[in-house]
Amino acid sequence: MKKGEVYSTSYSNFEETNRSLFSIEGFYNRNRIHSSIHDLTPQEFEELAKEKTA
């Protein structure tokens, strides 16, 4: 995903590139489901963990 973004887009500076890639990384780490946590998003998994400890 990141390679496709980098090679298909022209960035004018490092900061613009960094912001773009960080938003992609943020999505994949926070919103994409993960099979290792029972097909939940990390956000959903954290919320369930908080409910169980409360």
ABEGO torsion letter per residue (X at the ends): XAAAAAAABBBABAAAAAAAAAAAAAAAAAABBBAAAGGBBAAAAAAAAAAAAX
